[in-house]
Amino acid sequence: MWCLLNTFFACVLRTFSKKTFLSLPCKDFKSDDGMKSGIVRFFVHNFEAWFWLTSLILLAFMPPESTQTTFCVWHLLGFESCLGCGLGHSISSAFHGHWITSFKFHPLGLVAIAILTIRIVSVFNQNYTFERLNKKFTHDKNL
Amino acid sequence: MTKIYELMPDIQGEEMLILQNLCRDYSEEKLRNFATIYRTRRKDPLLILVLTLVGLAGFAGIHRILLNQIGMGILYFFTGGLCLIGTIVDAVNYQQLTLQFNRRLAMEVHQLLNREV
């Protein structure tokens, strides 16, 4: 269920923010509403990070053994189990503190948490440093 | 004076704005140098999108490895693109993913050219 929610959220965010997508801190480009476009840009540029963050949080609050109706395409196609679903259960049970069950669901569960966390941090970090660099460039050239 | 969009007409949108911002004070020769280097090293968003969609057929994560995100690539490969969800996310987000790679590259090339002088 969480994946459906996430995908929907992503698509809505994407379509609504297309207008302000070009608002870069550029000298020649002036957006009419700077503050709002700044916030939207903050969301759009870090879209990937927000997505992983929400999915990790939702997985942390999901009961690890739950087998509700899923959005998983492999299940809908009729396969018994899929690697991704095992990963979801694995991450969930790892968050609940059941390490061995987590490993049994999918051996990559803990690694996945680590990789996703690194990715989230790196997305935020990269965007932040780039904005700062870009501002510095524009500032230097205006002098 | 040649403009950067005349040298690389296929680049559009935010990437072009970044490049214009970066190369504002470049001389003609330097601009041509920048264009050649950047163009050969740059990743095409279309290629990334196609490789992402290959993930729907079972080979997920190739685009991540191509974008120098080896960890994410391996994770995608061994989980079928995080149960296809990650593949769909990347298909929505492919422009941003490529832009992140390309602007970093632009900065690198910029530093390279400046160090040379």
Chai-1 contact restraints between the chains, C-beta under 6 A:
chainA,res_idxA,chainB,res_idxB,connection_type,confidence,min_distance_angstrom,max_distance_angstrom,comment,restraint_id
A,C3,B,I85,contact,1.0,0.0,6.0,A-B,restraint_1
A,A10,B,V92,contact,1.0,0.0,6.0,A-B,restraint_2
A,R14,B,V92,contact,1.0,0.0,6.0,A-B,restraint_3
A,L24,B,E14,contact,1.0,0.0,6.0,A-B,restraint_4
A,L24,B,L17,contact,1.0,0.0,6.0,A-B,restraint_5
A,C26,B,L17,contact,1.0,0.0,6.0,A-B,restraint_6
A,C26,B,N21,contact,1.0,0.0,6.0,A-B,restraint_7
A,F47,B,N93,contact,1.0,0.0,6.0,A-B,restraint_8
A,E48,B,N93,contact,1.0,0.0,6.0,A-B,restraint_9
A,F51,B,V89,contact,1.0,0.0,6.0,A-B,restraint_10
A,C72,B,C83,contact,1.0,0.0,6.0,A-B,restraint_11
A,V73,B,L84,contact,1.0,0.0,6.0,A-B,restraint_12
A,C82,B,C83,contact,1.0,0.0,6.0,A-B,restraint_13
A,L83,B,T79,contact,1.0,0.0,6.0,A-B,restraint_14
A,L83,B,G80,contact,1.0,0.0,6.0,A-B,restraint_15
A,G84,B,T79,contact,1.0,0.0,6.0,A-B,restraint_16
A,G84,B,G80,contact,1.0,0.0,6.0,A-B,restraint_17
A,G84,B,L82,contact,1.0,0.0,6.0,A-B,restraint_18
A,G84,B,C83,contact,1.0,0.0,6.0,A-B,restraint_19
A,C85,B,C83,contact,1.0,0.0,6.0,A-B,restraint_20
A,L87,B,T79,contact,1.0,0.0,6.0,A-B,restraint_21
A,A112,B,L75,contact,1.0,0.0,6.0,A-B,restraint_22
A,I115,B,G71,contact,1.0,0.0,6.0,A-B,restraint_23
A,I115,B,L75,contact,1.0,0.0,6.0,A-B,restraint_24
A,R119,B,M72,contact,1.0,0.0,6.0,A-B,restraint_25
A,K141,B,R24,contact,1.0,0.0,6.0,A-B,restraint_26
